Amino acid sequence: MSTDAHLPVFEQLRLPDTGLARDAYAYVAGATADFVFHHSVRSYVFARAHAQNQGLNAGTDYDDELLFLSCVLHDIGVSEEGNGDQRFEVDGADTAAAFLRERGVEERRIAIAWDAIALHTSEGIAGRKGTEVALAHAGIGTDILGFRREDLPPGLADEVHALLPRMDLAYALSDAIVTQAKAKPHKASPMSFPGALLRRHLPYGAQPDWYDLIAAAGWGDKPVGTAARHRAETPEQVGAMFMEYLEAGDIEGLVSLYEPNAHFVPTPGTHLVGTVPIRKGLQELIDTGARRKLELRDIRQVDDIALVSNTATLTGVGPEPVISTTTEVLRRQPHGGWAHVVDDPFFGHHRPGGDVASAQGAVDG
């Protein structure tokens, strides 16, 4: 969309009517995709609403023009012009600072805008850096993740979205950040927000996490406490640890035996995928007093993948034990331990010794 086409929106949303604000508005409208531009302007409108809700007055309690500049420029780092060699938030802050400096903005105000832009993904930090930085962070968070949307005046979000459509913002912006990071991986260090996004788009284990970095530090630190207890050093240990943790009611220990996107069948007919559902399913097993005895039948290991079959006897969820042959796929984790990718105790045939349907009904309650 052309810059001229956006100008009526400037008037309708009562944006700060200064030459500098109009310059920044036109600059971002021309430099970024519409979904970025729309998000940047909406973020200011929501930030201003949060200020009003907190009883803050423009001109006395905060610099309204500076708040607008911080919001409208905050994602310039995902533009072609702003795509440097740092994480996109810092590239954006540097690009915005250069834009403001060229227009004679004093360094004190530039420093505030720099903080607001560089820290806009830093939950728990931006809110402590001053009024404009905190308000910008609040407005941006409202627009992209819905944080504090209930605090907005009735009808405001609908009005703003009618003028500036979302265009699937959250996914579109995530894709833009990942595209930059794939082309320049150094822009997405493992512990950064861009790094967290990039990890979802790479093969498993390609992007190190915190524990991988610890292991590679060279100091020889070893896991202690719960970290040590929750690590299966061999595929065979996973079954033994499952039985131990289930009997102890140790939900954290049980969850540690599954990858974040693992598949788990806790009882016949129940298929869970991902940490949150798996945690719930495991907690239900604990709450019902279930026990699972696992006896190793066979194991096939190729490098970091192991196919395991156990004879499983499930008790405590029905009047009779349920005996089955499990199908389990385990993978060696970056830290060296083993965890389930697939854990299906009921994939194979069910031997006499219990009614599968009755076991399912007992758990479903």
HELIX and SHEET records of a PDB file:
HELIX    1   1 THR A    3  GLN A   12  1                                  10    
HELIX    2   2 GLY A   19  ALA A   31  1                                  13    
HELIX    3   3 ASP A   34  ASN A   53  1                                  20    
HELIX    4   4 ASP A   64  VAL A   72  1                                   9    
HELIX    5   5 ILE A   76  VAL A   78  5                                   3    
HELIX    6   6 PHE A   88  GLU A  102  1                                  15    
HELIX    7   7 GLU A  107  ALA A  118  1                                  12    
HELIX    8   8 ALA A  126  ARG A  128  5                                   3    
HELIX    9   9 THR A  131  LEU A  145  1                                  15    
HELIX   10  10 ARG A  149  ASP A  151  5                                   3    
HELIX   11  11 LEU A  156  LEU A  163  1                                   8    
HELIX   12  12 LEU A  169  ALA A  183  1                                  15    
HELIX   13  13 PRO A  185  LYS A  187  5                                   3    
HELIX   14  14 PHE A  193  ARG A  199  1                                   7    
HELIX   15  15 TRP A  210  ALA A  215  1                                   6    
HELIX   16  16 GLY A  225  ARG A  229  1                                   5    
HELIX   17  17 PRO A  235  ALA A  248  1                                  14    
HELIX   18  18 ILE A  251  VAL A  255  1                                   5    
HELIX   19  19 THR A  275  THR A  288  1                                  14    
HELIX   20  20 VAL A  356  ASP A  364  1                                   9    
SHEET    1   A 6 LEU A 272  VAL A 273  0                                        
SHEET    2   A 6 TYR A 258  PHE A 264 -1                                        
SHEET    3   A 6 TRP A 338  ASP A 344  1                                        
SHEET    4   A 6 THR A 327  ARG A 332 -1                                        
SHEET    5   A 6 ILE A 305  THR A 315 -1                                        
SHEET    6   A 6 ARG A 291  VAL A 302 -1                                        
SHEET    1   B 7 LEU A 272  VAL A 273  0                                        
SHEET    2   B 7 TYR A 258  PHE A 264 -1                                        
SHEET    3   B 7 TRP A 338  ASP A 344  1                                        
SHEET    4   B 7 THR A 327  ARG A 332 -1                                        
SHEET    5   B 7 ILE A 305  THR A 315 -1                                        
SHEET    6   B 7 VAL A 322  THR A 325 -1                                        
SHEET    7   B 7 HIS A 350  ARG A 351 -1                                        
END                                                                             
